[in-house]
Amino acid sequence: MKVKHLWFITIIVICAISTSAYAGWNFGLGTGPTLMAIEGDIGLDSTLAGGPVDLNLDEDASDMSDLIDSAFGFSSYATDGKWMFQLSFAQLNLEGDAFTNNPNIWGHVDFDVTVFELTAEYPIYKNNGLNLNLLGGVRYTKHELKRTLHVGAFEQGRELDNNWTDGVIGLSLDVPIYTNWSWNTSLNAGYGGSEGCYTVKTGVTWRFYKGWSSTLFYKYAANEFEEESRGNADWYLYDIDEQYFGLAILYNW
């Protein structure tokens, strides 16, 4: 998705929710810096290597900072006090080298990731400000991969384009801990297009000024997606655990 398309969607969302403000709904829109670490395998087929190749990735936050060419994301919400609708978008471009268990086989990867998620939450338990919510929605993921595989003195290029859509179900918990402070935790599981994608997120939110809030958060995601089967020319495996540590700044109205 081009950046101009992203801004177009953002403007539509802002205009749509702003025109509904009179109906008793509240809204928020924000973004912020995030550190990322990944560990796992990306599987590809290669005639040059004689069959399937597993690229092993184990990149901490410092490594990922070197690999990230560009990154952008935003999150937004709309709530009437009971229903909570949340929309998030993230786009990431990575470029770097990945290695196998064979020192003579390695790859250079240019990797674009796009994730779009829409969920709805409804409270199922309330007590003294504590809210336990049931959530459901959809998550769309797109991977565009350009890789050059090196086998000894030889190399082979390939481009792959995969996407999938999962249905998402889970729970979220909001707990007030002090004036203008709250603890937020959510967990969800996604199935449908993937073999299973699981996410846990926890953070502390501070409403530090009228209309403004910040959330310091940690997020863990375990993802497994496989296209075709091992040995097929179009085989693609994404079996990666992701960790995020970030700060989100939201404007609320």
Buried (B, 14 or more C-beta within 10 A) or exposed (E): EEEEEBEEBBEEBEEEBEEEEEEEBBBBBBBBEBBBBBBBBBBBBBEBBEEBBBBEBEBEBEBBEEBBEEBEBBBBBBBEEEEBBBBBBBBBBBBBEBEBEEEEBBBBBBBBBBBBBBBBBEBEEEEEEBBBBBBEBBBBBBBBBBBBBBBEEEEBEBEBEBEBBBEBBBBBBBBBEEEEEBBBBBBBBBEEBBEEBBBBBBBBBBBEEEEBBBBBBEBBBBBBBBBEEEEEEEBBBBBBBBBBBBBBEBEBE
